Amino acid sequence: MYNIHKTVTKHIKQAMRTLTFAILGILLFGVKTTFGQNKTDIIIGNQFVIKSSILNEERTCLISIPDSYNDSTEVAKKYPIIILLDGYTHFKTASGIVHFMSSNRNRNNLMPESIIIAIVNIDRERDFTVTKIKTKRPNTMGGGRKFLNFIEKELIPYVDENYRTEPSRTLVGHSLGGLLTLNSYMDKNSVFDSYISIDPSIWWSKEMIKNKVDSMPSLSLNKKLYIATANQGETSYERNKKRHDYIHELITKKSEEPLNVEIKYYDNENHRSVPLIALYEGLIYINQEN
């Protein structure tokens, strides 16, 4: 009888232990679920899709608006816009930098609060080049002017219509995007006021760039341009820094007056790392008083 009682007691204790763990698990799960239900997402931006008749395709854009945009005391305030190429790649970085430099929460006041429009890529070789290079494989190069038309005639009017913008516009591009940024700077039809060209791929068509500089309108010389050059190693020095310096020299020779053009060589940065610091220092340059 004693053994039976002992066995029953043992099973009861095991059952109670199992029940205790089960109840504890339910409680912990309940706490976890409660925390999950009360979480608050921190959103740095949204996206919209615009149908382009110029490109004959839909384009996705990411947008970041300033802290004060939805402030009830700032409903009349308007904001400059920054158009960012290679949008998906650089959107989070640019949003953080611009927020840090402009938000009243930081009180840095290095630049005005701005709306960032980052264009997500579909075919960057097509969209960022204005000339074709002959290659063994078929290519879609040479659509840069059409892509700029999309930005100038469809995207910016859409943004101006749907957001509180002021007519102050900056174009930012890296690599092939930097090449397109230079082409926009030298284009008489450009609607931008300032440009940040980060390690532009001038090697794509050096002769074309020279011809563009020779024919660039005087209006371009009144705009601000920041060129960042990365250290691509000794073997690439000729293809990179010297070519950037050459283009800078051609532009500065266009006028006897001091120009709003700055070029900086980043000896400690390579082609991939330079966008972070170049965007920050480029924004400082284009927003400083002359």
C-alpha positions as semicolon CSV with decimal commas, in nm:
position;residue;x (nm);y (nm);z (nm)
1;M;0,000;0,000;0,000
2;Y;0,286;0,231;0,088
3;N;0,449;0,173;-0,252
4;I;0,125;0,247;-0,434
5;H;0,084;0,572;-0,240
6;K;0,443;0,666;-0,315
7;T;0,398;0,601;-0,687
8;V;0,076;0,803;-0,702
9;T;0,242;1,091;-0,517
10;K;0,535;1,084;-0,761
11;H;0,302;1,101;-1,063
12;I;0,106;1,385;-0,905
13;K;0,428;1,583;-0,847
14;Q;0,537;1,525;-1,206
15;A;0,196;1,632;-1,331
16;M;0,208;1,945;-1,112
17;R;0,559;2,024;-1,238
18;T;0,444;1,985;-1,599
19;L;0,138;2,199;-1,532
20;T;0,355;2,465;-1,365
21;F;0,588;2,485;-1,669
22;A;0,287;2,494;-1,899
23;I;0,131;2,782;-1,705
24;L;0,467;2,964;-1,693
25;G;0,503;2,920;-2,067
26;I;0,157;3,058;-2,129
27;L;0,230;3,357;-1,907
28;L;0,562;3,425;-2,078
29;F;0,403;3,389;-2,420
30;G;0,130;3,625;-2,309
31;V;0,386;3,882;-2,196
32;K;0,574;3,849;-2,523
33;T;0,253;3,891;-2,720
34;T;0,159;4,195;-2,514
35;F;0,493;4,356;-2,583
36;G;0,452;4,277;-2,952
37;Q;0,112;4,441;-2,961
38;N;0,246;4,758;-2,798
39;K;0,552;4,799;-3,021
40;T;0,593;5,121;-3,218
41;D;0,760;5,114;-3,559
42;I;1,009;5,387;-3,641
43;I;0,950;5,475;-4,004
44;I;1,210;5,677;-4,193
45;G;1,016;5,698;-4,517
46;N;0,751;5,571;-4,755
47;Q;0,732;5,486;-5,121
48;F;0,516;5,583;-5,414
49;V;0,493;5,462;-5,772
50;I;0,470;5,701;-6,064
51;K;0,369;5,602;-6,414
52;S;0,610;5,757;-6,664
53;S;0,493;5,816;-7,017
54;I;0,844;5,931;-7,108
55;L;1,005;5,605;-6,998
56;N;0,695;5,398;-7,071
57;E;0,718;5,222;-6,735
58;E;0,630;5,259;-6,369
59;R;0,902;5,389;-6,139
60;T;0,919;5,338;-5,766
61;C;1,048;5,620;-5,547
62;L;1,129;5,628;-5,177
63;I;1,050;5,949;-4,992
64;S;1,168;6,089;-4,660
65;I;1,005;6,400;-4,519
66;P;1,141;6,621;-4,238
67;D;1,035;6,605;-3,873
68;S;0,853;6,934;-3,892
69;Y;0,650;6,849;-4,204
70;N;0,349;6,723;-4,008
71;D;0,384;6,974;-3,725
72;S;0,056;7,165;-3,694
73;T;0,249;7,488;-3,629
74;E;0,449;7,449;-3,954
75;V;0,170;7,392;-4,207
76;A;0,285;7,681;-4,425
77;K;0,649;7,577;-4,435
78;K;0,795;7,461;-4,766
79;Y;1,100;7,244;-4,819
80;P;1,384;7,200;-5,070
81;I;1,404;6,863;-5,244
82;I;1,695;6,628;-5,296
83;I;1,674;6,382;-5,585
84;L;1,885;6,077;-5,505
85;L;2,002;5,835;-5,774
86;D;2,062;5,466;-5,694
87;G;1,781;5,531;-5,451
88;Y;1,744;5,194;-5,282
89;T;2,118;5,176;-5,211
90;H;2,160;5,522;-5,060
91;F;1,817;5,607;-4,918
92;K;1,873;5,511;-4,553
93;T;2,218;5,666;-4,545
94;A;2,102;5,992;-4,700
95;S;1,795;6,013;-4,477
96;G;2,010;5,974;-4,166
97;I;2,266;6,232;-4,280
98;V;2,008;6,492;-4,382
99;H;1,812;6,438;-4,059
100;F;2,132;6,477;-3,854
101;M;2,232;6,794;-4,038
102;S;1,895;6,968;-4,043
103;S;1,657;6,850;-3,773
104;N;1,568;7,093;-3,496
105;R;1,609;6,804;-3,257
106;N;1,982;6,808;-3,330
107;R;2,005;7,186;-3,372
108;N;2,299;7,146;-3,607
109;N;2,152;7,388;-3,861
110;L;2,402;7,281;-4,124
111;M;2,134;7,276;-4,393
112;P;1,760;7,333;-4,422
113;E;1,520;7,048;-4,361
114;S;1,463;6,880;-4,696
115;I;1,247;6,625;-4,871
116;I;1,446;6,333;-5,014
117;I;1,319;6,155;-5,325
118;A;1,520;5,840;-5,396
119;I;1,460;5,674;-5,733
120;V;1,483;5,295;-5,729
121;N;1,679;5,149;-6,021
122;I;1,547;4,940;-6,307
123;D;1,834;4,966;-6,558
124;R;2,110;5,197;-6,435
125;E;2,331;5,159;-6,744
126;R;2,042;5,273;-6,958
127;D;1,929;5,554;-6,729
128;F;2,264;5,697;-6,617
129;T;2,450;5,716;-6,950
130;V;2,385;5,963;-7,231
131;T;2,605;5,788;-7,487
132;K;2,657;5,430;-7,597
133;I;2,976;5,228;-7,572
134;K;3,024;4,943;-7,819
135;T;3,032;4,613;-7,635
136;K;3,038;4,248;-7,741
137;R;2,711;4,189;-7,564
138;P;2,391;4,380;-7,649
139;N;2,338;4,678;-7,419
140;T;2,073;4,937;-7,340
141;M;2,311;5,229;-7,282
142;G;2,242;5,587;-7,377
143;G;1,906;5,667;-7,216
144;G;2,034;5,929;-6,973
145;R;1,873;6,229;-7,139
146;K;1,536;6,056;-7,144
147;F;1,578;5,966;-6,776
148;L;1,656;6,330;-6,691
149;N;1,344;6,430;-6,885
150;F;1,145;6,194;-6,665
151;I;1,289;6,355;-6,351
152;E;1,243;6,711;-6,473
153;K;0,907;6,685;-6,649
154;E;0,724;6,414;-6,455
155;L;0,879;6,334;-6,117
156;I;0,951;6,684;-5,989
157;P;0,610;6,822;-6,099
158;Y;0,447;6,525;-5,922
159;V;0,640;6,598;-5,602
160;D;0,566;6,970;-5,624
161;E;0,196;6,896;-5,662
162;N;0,170;6,649;-5,375
163;Y;0,414;6,792;-5,122
164;R;0,501;7,135;-4,986
165;T;0,816;7,210;-5,181
166;E;1,012;7,521;-5,261
167;P;1,200;7,567;-5,591
168;S;1,538;7,458;-5,454
169;R;1,658;7,128;-5,594
170;T;1,971;6,918;-5,553
171;L;2,073;6,616;-5,762
172;V;2,297;6,352;-5,601
173;G;2,459;6,060;-5,782
174;H;2,741;5,811;-5,729
175;S;2,953;5,632;-5,990
176;L;2,743;5,618;-6,309
177;G;2,491;5,826;-6,115
178;G;2,771;6,077;-6,060
179;L;2,831;6,081;-6,435
180;L;2,464;6,160;-6,497
181;T;2,482;6,430;-6,229
182;L;2,770;6,596;-6,417
183;N;2,574;6,575;-6,742
184;S;2,277;6,738;-6,574
185;Y;2,498;7,018;-6,437
186;M;2,622;7,096;-6,788
187;D;2,277;7,077;-6,949
188;K;2,100;7,400;-7,033
189;N;1,763;7,241;-6,957
190;S;1,854;7,129;-6,607
191;V;1,609;7,233;-6,334
192;F;1,850;7,175;-6,046
193;D;2,029;7,442;-5,846
194;S;2,309;7,228;-5,703
195;Y;2,479;6,897;-5,772
196;I;2,679;6,640;-5,576
197;S;2,873;6,409;-5,806
198;I;3,036;6,129;-5,605
199;D;3,328;5,951;-5,774
200;P;3,170;5,994;-6,120
201;S;3,253;5,737;-6,388
202;I;3,415;5,984;-6,626
203;W;3,608;5,697;-6,784
204;W;3,280;5,609;-6,957
205;S;3,326;5,885;-7,211
206;K;3,599;6,139;-7,137
207;E;3,574;6,297;-7,481
208;M;3,198;6,339;-7,448
209;I;3,246;6,516;-7,113
210;K;3,502;6,753;-7,269
211;N;3,261;6,839;-7,550
212;K;2,986;6,899;-7,294
213;V;3,212;7,132;-7,094
214;D;3,305;7,326;-7,407
215;S;2,939;7,382;-7,492
216;M;2,796;7,422;-7,142
217;P;2,582;7,736;-7,090
218;S;2,688;8,024;-6,867
219;L;2,384;7,948;-6,651
220;S;2,554;7,632;-6,526
221;L;2,848;7,834;-6,396
222;N;2,617;8,006;-6,146
223;K;2,517;7,675;-5,989
224;K;2,696;7,479;-5,719
225;L;2,881;7,158;-5,801
226;Y;3,065;6,929;-5,559
227;I;3,284;6,653;-5,702
228;A;3,416;6,380;-5,473
229;T;3,704;6,160;-5,586
230;A;3,786;5,827;-5,421
231;N;4,122;5,655;-5,396
232;Q;4,097;5,361;-5,635
233;G;4,461;5,257;-5,597
234;E;4,772;5,332;-5,798
235;T;4,662;5,131;-6,102
236;S;4,341;5,334;-6,129
237;Y;4,491;5,673;-6,048
238;E;4,514;5,775;-6,412
239;R;4,156;5,667;-6,483
240;N;4,009;5,833;-6,179
241;K;4,167;6,125;-5,996
242;K;4,352;6,277;-6,292
243;R;4,039;6,262;-6,504
244;H;3,832;6,427;-6,232
245;D;4,096;6,697;-6,192
246;Y;4,099;6,745;-6,568
247;I;3,722;6,799;-6,584
248;H;3,739;7,036;-6,288
249;E;4,013;7,232;-6,465
250;L;3,807;7,256;-6,784
251;I;3,505;7,385;-6,593
252;T;3,700;7,645;-6,397
253;K;3,856;7,777;-6,718
254;K;3,509;7,860;-6,849
255;S;3,496;8,182;-6,649
256;E;3,738;8,435;-6,505
257;E;3,506;8,476;-6,208
258;P;3,529;8,240;-5,909
259;L;3,294;7,949;-5,963
260;N;3,076;7,756;-5,722
261;V;3,266;7,436;-5,796
262;E;3,452;7,228;-5,539
263;I;3,649;6,907;-5,588
264;K;3,789;6,696;-5,306
265;Y;4,009;6,389;-5,310
266;Y;3,939;6,132;-5,038
267;D;4,267;5,949;-5,000
268;N;4,134;5,716;-4,729
269;E;3,812;5,616;-4,909
270;N;3,753;5,376;-5,195
271;H;3,476;5,378;-5,455
272;R;3,234;5,194;-5,224
273;S;3,304;5,378;-4,899
274;V;3,322;5,735;-5,028
275;P;2,946;5,810;-5,062
276;L;2,893;5,839;-4,685
277;I;3,144;6,114;-4,615
278;A;3,111;6,276;-4,959
279;L;2,737;6,322;-4,920
280;Y;2,786;6,484;-4,579
281;E;3,061;6,721;-4,691
282;G;2,893;6,786;-5,026
283;L;2,575;6,899;-4,849
284;I;2,782;7,128;-4,627
285;Y;2,944;7,283;-4,933
286;I;2,629;7,345;-5,136
287;N;2,446;7,491;-4,833
288;Q;2,717;7,726;-4,713
289;E;2,695;8,096;-4,786
290;N;2,911;8,218;-5,072
